Amino acid sequence: MSFICEWEDGHYGTYGFRFQDVLLNSVANIWVIGRDVKKPDECYDWHGLQRKDVGTYVFQYTLAGSGRLDINGESYSLEAGEAFIVEIPSDHRYYFPSDSKGWEFIFITLVGKEVAACWRYMMEQSGPILKVPPDSKLIQLLLKIYQDTMDQKITDAYCASSKAYEFIMECYRFIKNIEKVTKGFSQEITKAISFIQTHYHEPIALDDIATVSGFSRYYFIKQFQHQLNLTPMQYLTKIRIQKAAELLRVTNSPVTEVATQVGFANANYFNKVFRKAVGVSAGTFRDSKGVVEIDHLIIE
């Protein structure tokens, strides 16, 4: 196996995996995973019949901004909360259009016969475009696989194959329940959720989130609470605490460091919020063998 980091800049990067074991690749494996952001005047243009990789399958999800996909004689705008799937080689083109103000996305390219079967099934059921809520299990899994790759936790072909198979199983689950999981959020609120999900570790404020949605501050708060039964800041805190709980379970990082990694500038305040949300201190939670699922938070 060889692992290639094509480039990395902060939270963005493209990572390639290359495996010598053909048997493993014949089932399901990761070929490339990455996260990128494109700004006006930057070039990003992929033609499905002009690529060197053959027998690969792309899942790309828009986190913010917009891109475009041309396929089967149709042209689709790729907005926040939308994913596309394509097979390589095939007659398609996805690119950063000249009228877009920016495009942030995360993608995974897989190989293997089980991946091929999954992509055929998704195409038959939903076509090349999928509307996927940013807080869905599918997108959370994709973000987790990317984070694990950045943290060098995917160390061999067996681990990568397991992650790839887990991802396609989640794709099947999503397609089976697609009507249930996609009926909830408006495009504006989807943009806000996606922004929170991907920038929770930064010092973002309510005005930042409202601006992403395109709504005024007052109307945004009203719509967000109507669709999620939480205020935007309650939702941000919920995500931060969930991410902190995950870090406390899987790392040995000091609590103060965990607090910083999930966007809390003050460790004492983090401990106060964590205890109120979970019921125990961060240190007690780490020592506990139980797993606490957080569905609702009450914030002062």
N, C-alpha and C positions, 0 to 999 in steps of 0.2 A: 504494500500500500504506500502511496505517497500523498501528501497533503500540500496544497499550494495556496498560499495567500496572495491573490493577485494584487490587491491593494487594500489599505485600511486607513481610515481617517476618522478618529473618534468612534462614533457609533455606526459608521458606515464601512462597508467592506464587501469584497467578493472572494469567496473561498471555494477552491476546487478540490475534489477528492478523486484520486486515481487508484484503482485496485487491480492487482494482477490476478486475483482469483475470479475466473470467469463464472464459476458455479454460483458464487455469491451474487454477482451482478445479474445473473439470469433470473433472479427472483425479484429483488427490489433493492436499490441502493441510491445514494446521493451522488450526483455528478457535480453540481455546483449549487451553492446557496449564497445569497447576498442581499444587501440592502443599499439603496442608492438614492440620491436626490439630484434632479436635473434642473438647471436654471436656464432662463432665456438665452438663446444663442449657443447653447451646448448641443452637441450632436449625439443622438442616441437613435439608432435605426437598425432593426434586425429583420432580415428577409429569410423566411423559412426554407427557401430552396437554394440559398447561397451560403449556408453554414457548413463548417467542417464536421461538426458533431452529427452523428446519425443514430437514430434509435433512442433519442432522448425526449423527455416530456416536461414541459414548462408549466408551472403554476406561478402567476405573478399577481400580486395584490397591491392596489393603490392605497397608500396611507394618507396622502394629501395631494392636492393639485389634480392634474389630469394628463392622460396620455391618449393614445389612439391605437386601435387594432383594426386592420383590414383583413377579412377572411371570408371566403365563400361568396364573394361579390358584395359583401356588406361591410360598412365602416362603422365602428363603435367607438364612442367616447368612453374613456376609462376614468371614472370619477372615484373619489374616496369611498371606500366600502365595496368596491367592485374588483373582482379577480377575473383573469382570463386563463384559459388552458389551451395549449397548442402542442402538437406533435412535430418533431423534427426528423426528417424533412416533411414539409407539407406547404401548400401554397397559402402563405399568410405573411403579414408584415406588421410588426408592432414598433411604435416609434414615438418620439417626443415631438408633437406638432408645433409649428411656428406660432400659433395663436395661444399656446398654453403659457401661463405665468410661472409654472413650475410643476414638477412631478416627483413625488417621493413614493417609493415602492419597496416591497420586499419580495423576493422570488426564491423558488427552489426548482432545480432541474433534476429529475430522477431518471433512472434507467431500470430496465427489468421487465419480465413478462407480466408480473402482477400489476406493475404500473400501467403497462399498455392496456390491460383489461379494464383497469379503473378509469383511465382516460376515455376509453370507448364508451363505457357506461355513463360517465358524466356528460359526454357529448350527446348521447342518445336522449338522456333525461332532461338536460337543461341547455344544451348548446355551449358555445365557447365562452359565454359571459355568465359569471355567478355573482349575485349580490350577497355579500357575506358580512354580517355585523362584526365590527372590530373586536367586540368582547366575546365572540363565539369561541367555542373550544378549538375549532379548526385554526383560526388566526392566532389564538394564544399558543397553540402547539407550534405553529410555524415560527413565531417570535422566540419561543423557548428553544427550538432546535438551532436557530440562528445564534442565540445567546450562548448556548452550550458549545457551538462551534468557535465563537470568539474566545470563550474561556478555555479552549482546548480540552474539552471533556469528551469529545468524540475522537477516540484515539486509535480505533482500528476498524477494519471492514465489517466486523460483526456488529459493533455498536452502530455504525452508520446504516447498515442494513436494517437493524431493528428500528431506528428512527424513521427510515423511509417507509417501512411497512406500517408503522404506527400512523404516519401521516396519511397514507392511502386509506387505511381503515377509517380514519376520521373523515376523509373525503366521502366515503360511502355513507357514513352516519349522517353527514350534513345533507347529502342529496336525498336521503330517505326522509329526512325531516325538514326539507327546505321550505315548505309552505309555513310550517310552524315557526321557524326561526327568523324568517326574513320579513314578516309582516309588520314588525314593530316600529322601527325608527325612521324618521324623515331623513332626507339627504343632509340637511343642515346639522341635525343632531348627530348623525353618523360621522360627519367631519369632526365634530367636537369630541366625540368618544374616541375616535382614532387618534386625535391629537393628544388627548390625555393618556391613552394607552402607550403611546410611543415617546412622550416627553415628561412622564410623571417624575422622573429623576431630576428634572430641571426646576429652577425657581419660577414656575409659571403662576400667573395670577388669573383671576376671574375674567378680567378684560382681555387677556391673551386668548382665552378659550372662546369668549364671545366673538371676538374678531374673526377667528377661524370659521365659525359657523356662518358668518355673514349677517346675523341678526343684531339688533340693538341689545344692549346689556339687559334691559328689563324684559324684553320679549324673549330673549334667549333663556334667561332663568326660568321664566314661566313655561316655555316649551320643553325645556330639559326636564324639569320636575314633573311635568305632565306625562312625559313618555317613559321616564325611568323611576319615578317615585322617589327620587333623591335630588338634592340640589347639585349643581356642578361641583362645588367644593367638597360636598360629602362624597360624591363619586370619586373625585381625585384622591381623597383621603382613603377611601375603601381600596382603591387600586394600590396605593402606596403601602398600606398595611398588608395586603395580600402578598405583594412582592417582598416585603420585609419578612413575612412569615416563611416564605419559600427560602429566602437567603439564610434565615436562622436554622432551618432544617438541614440545608445541604452544604453550608459552609461553616468555617470556624472563625469567620470575621468577627471582631469585637462589635458589640451592640452599637457603639458610637459610629463605627464605620458603616454598619448596615443602615443606620439612620441617614447618613449622608448619601449613600448609594440610592436610596429611594426618595430623596428630595427634601428631607427634613434638615434644616440648618441648625436646629437645636436638639441635642440628644435628650435632654430632660423633657422637652415637649413631646418628642417622639415616644418616650416611655409612657408619658401620661396618656397620649392618644391610643397607643397600643393596648395598654391595660384596659382602657375604657371600651375599646372595640372588641377585644378578645376575652377579657375577663381575668387575665393573668399578665404579669410583667413579661417583657421580651426574654429575659433570662430564664424565667420559669417555663415559658413556652418552649425554649430551646431544649431544656432538660426533660420535658415531657415527651413521652412516646406517642401520645395521642395527636391527631391532626384535627385542627379546628377549621371548619369551613365558615367563611364570613359572608353572609348574605346582606346584612343590613348594619349600618352604623348610625349612631346618634352622636352628633358632634355639637359641642357647646357653641 
